[in-house]
Amino acid sequence: MAFSFFFRDLPTLDTAVQHMVAQTMGRSRIRVWVAGSAKGQEVYTLAMLLAEKMGYFSFQNLRIEATDIEAEFGEIIRRGIYPKAELERIPQPYFDRYFQPTEQEGCFQVIEPIRRRVTFTHHDLLSLNPIGDGFSLIVCKNVLLHFQPAERVEVFKMFHRSLATDSILANEHTQKLPAEVVPLFQQVASDAQVYRKVSLHA
Ligand SMILES: C[S@@+](CC[C@H](N)C(=O)[O-])C[C@H]1O[C@@H](n2cnc3c(N)ncnc32)[C@H](O)[C@@H]1O
């Protein structure tokens, strides 16, 4: 099910952004992966938070890669057009800054400088083939709860391999890490499921 909404679980996203931005300061190429992105509400929320936190120039170095098993969500994300009823939870300053009216009555579009930073790829997490590596942040929320426990463990291991050294993973606040992968991540805040990659040395 693709239930999602803008500014969902803001404290987790805020914590993740704060730690990622501190970690990537001064870098010229920053990759973020939002896995199980549904119709784009989460990935665009994250992009807006990052635009605020990083500032104009650093934000241009960012590439946010949204993925979902539902390929048709790609077109919805690329267009970034949503009915006003879906945008009610967005704080007014964000709505004013990052949305523009469209020719479709009652619909608004995410502005182009934000859309330009976001790409979409059709991807099945259970393939266990990551879309790349060197990610500074991976956000995967409200997806893994539908998987079998053993599958969850393998997906967390894939995320660990895909993250750059010391980079950040964000999970939904109701989900704890499976015991098998606890050694791979260090929680960065006691009140959020946000973790820093622990590098394992042979
Ligand atoms: C409940 S929505 C969560 C959306 C968003 N992450 C959030 O927290 O609001 C779950 C999403 O996971 C996607 N999904 C389910 N199984 C998946 C899989 N094996 N690989 C990738 N995405 C999957 C669904 O298509 C859906 O869009």
The ligand as an SDF file (V2000), in Angstrom:
LIG
                    3D

 27 29  0  0  0  0  0  0  0  0999 V2000
    3.3270    2.8320    3.2020 C   0  0  0  0  0  0  0  0  0  0  0  0
    4.2360    3.3740    1.8150 S   0  0  0  0  0  0  0  0  0  0  0  0
    5.4860    4.3670    2.6470 C   0  0  0  0  0  0  0  0  0  0  0  0
    5.8160    5.5860    1.8870 C   0  0  0  0  0  0  0  0  0  0  0  0
    6.8150    6.5230    2.5570 C   0  0  0  0  0  0  0  0  0  0  0  0
    8.1010    5.8940    2.7020 N   0  0  0  0  0  0  0  0  0  0  0  0
    6.3140    7.0040    3.9050 C   0  0  0  0  0  0  0  0  0  0  0  0
    6.8420    6.5930    4.9270 O   0  0  0  0  0  0  0  0  0  0  0  0
    5.3470    7.7790    3.9110 O   0  0  0  0  0  0  0  0  0  0  0  0
    5.1650    1.9050    1.3680 C   0  0  0  0  0  0  0  0  0  0  0  0
    5.7890    1.9560   -0.0240 C   0  0  0  0  0  0  0  0  0  0  0  0
    6.7120    0.8760   -0.1590 O   0  0  0  0  0  0  0  0  0  0  0  0
    6.6300    0.3670   -1.4610 C   0  0  0  0  0  0  0  0  0  0  0  0
    7.1560   -1.0180   -1.4790 N   0  0  0  0  0  0  0  0  0  0  0  0
    6.5510   -2.1370   -1.0050 C   0  0  0  0  0  0  0  0  0  0  0  0
    7.3320   -3.2130   -1.2290 N   0  0  0  0  0  0  0  0  0  0  0  0
    8.4610   -2.7540   -1.8500 C   0  0  0  0  0  0  0  0  0  0  0  0
    9.6280   -3.3930   -2.3490 C   0  0  0  0  0  0  0  0  0  0  0  0
    9.8130   -4.7250   -2.2680 N   0  0  0  0  0  0  0  0  0  0  0  0
   10.5890   -2.6140   -2.9160 N   0  0  0  0  0  0  0  0  0  0  0  0
   10.4130   -1.2740   -3.0120 C   0  0  0  0  0  0  0  0  0  0  0  0
    9.3260   -0.6200   -2.5730 N   0  0  0  0  0  0  0  0  0  0  0  0
    8.3530   -1.3560   -1.9950 C   0  0  0  0  0  0  0  0  0  0  0  0
    5.1370    0.4650   -1.7920 C   0  0  0  0  0  0  0  0  0  0  0  0
    4.9030    0.4390   -3.1940 O   0  0  0  0  0  0  0  0  0  0  0  0
    4.7640    1.8000   -1.1490 C   0  0  0  0  0  0  0  0  0  0  0  0
    4.8830    2.8600   -2.0490 O   0  0  0  0  0  0  0  0  0  0  0  0
  1  2  1  0
  2  3  1  0
  2 10  1  0
  3  4  1  0
  4  5  1  0
  5  6  1  0
  5  7  1  0
  7  8  2  0
  7  9  1  0
 10 11  1  0
 11 12  1  0
 11 26  1  0
 12 13  1  0
 13 14  1  0
 13 24  1  0
 14 15  1  0
 14 23  1  0
 15 16  2  0
 16 17  1  0
 17 18  1  0
 17 23  2  0
 18 19  1  0
 18 20  2  0
 20 21  1  0
 21 22  2  0
 22 23  1  0
 24 25  1  0
 24 26  1  0
 26 27  1  0
M  CHG  2   2   1   9  -1
M  END
$$$$
